[in-house]
């Protein structure tokens, strides 16, 4: 038998009493329970206990991506298993004392069980331990009509009130907001000031493929650069890389972005083989102050940051594609208002609309913020009400911020080392050694990391987007300077006043991030 056997068995009166004793918001399961459920459902399918339905659910038994829908799993697995345990819910069968609710799941029962579980497990919010899910929380073999007499005191409402956030699970058939109970859950989330997230499945396979191809493009560029090392082509690859980065970061066409990112990675590979080590002579006396190997290391760290940047642009592209797909699923068939949502029982619909009353517009607005921003929080709803565009606000891209906060920090630390060891405080800005100002930029970036760690997800996304815009401007300004220094390495020495630019950039970002506090 594939079905799990409950360690405790109840009579029907005992099952009813247990659901009365344990508060509805404690009818929860753990992440491990969901992993166990996936394993047991797969065993039940292979054992023939869960079978395809020719009409309602003709799934393939070998399909481990979608699988049977929730209705089928409930009817052929959850109900028989919990019936053997005395008609308790699957959640209380696993945890008779109940669990504190951290996460509320909103879904429409149309999705495949493996699709549902993979999305929930992949999108599990950090800090959440226990989840409330109606198909597992409610006793499916008992008449739960008495629990639904008033939507405001139903298990759904009480669990959502106890939770810290809501996770909506889209499906490939129709928007969950064509189902009135899901619309009611959106209403309760809006009233309780909860943050709503959109679940999505893992895209690690596509991610690995994109990262491998980006790195291969960089390797191809190095081969091309080595073969053409006797041809003077600099600073053309630098211009190509900057143009590819700027265009890729500002368009939504998936194939064009993929091509541009690979071209950019290839351009960086060519630069690695063609880059000339810039001699740094602050005194203009013809004597090189910094050893060639030190300058070589610093400049290669810059190039490593460039290659990392294009690899991360591919990561952003893959994540953006997945998020657009889930947003499309979440809006499929949704008319724009829960007024058009349907309910299996007319009496439930009348009770729900009676409770929502004139707040339908507010619920619709919260859903629209979710569809536009990729998440819906009190902050985002308030910002959107002020007329500020929140499209994509919940889905920050990481390429620009990551490069600024990690690879370029290592480059700056190496620069500080060279300044202290080799230049002996000979370079000053306003009579203060350059290494001091560079140290401030490092501290500013560490401060940004701390602020990002402490902020909630919606504000973190805002900070990352702000950083992306500022770093993009910074790179657009600094790249032509690098091109000039590279093309005229023997004639032009970097003007020390330009070293104030990164100080301005990073302290500005930290100030704006702290202003969100």
Secondary structure, DSSP 8 states (H G I E B T S, - for coil): --S---SS---HHHHHHHHHHS-GGG--EEHHHHHHHHHHHHHHHHTTSS--BTTTB---TT--SS-SBHHHHIIIIIHHHHHHTTS--HHHHH-TT-----EEEE--S-SBHHHHHHHHHHT--TT--EEE-HHHHS-TTS--GGGGSSGGGSHHHHHHHH-SEEEE---SSS-GGGBHHHHHHHHHHHHHT-EEEE-----HHHHHHHHHHHHHHHHHHHHHHHHTTTS--TTHHHHHHHHHHHHHTT---HHHHHHHHHHHHHHHHHHHHH-------TT-SS---S-HHHHHHHHHHHHHHHHHHHHHHHHHHHHHHHHHHHHHHHHTT--SSGGG-B-S-HHHHHHHHHHHGGGHHHHHHHHHHHHHHSEE-HHHHHHHHTT---TTTTS---HHHHHHHTHHHHHHHHHHHHIIIIITT--EETTEEHHHHHHHHHHHHHHHHHHHHHS-HHHHHHHHHHHHHHHHHHHHHHHHHHHHHHHTTTT----GGGGHHHHHHHHHHHHHHHTT-
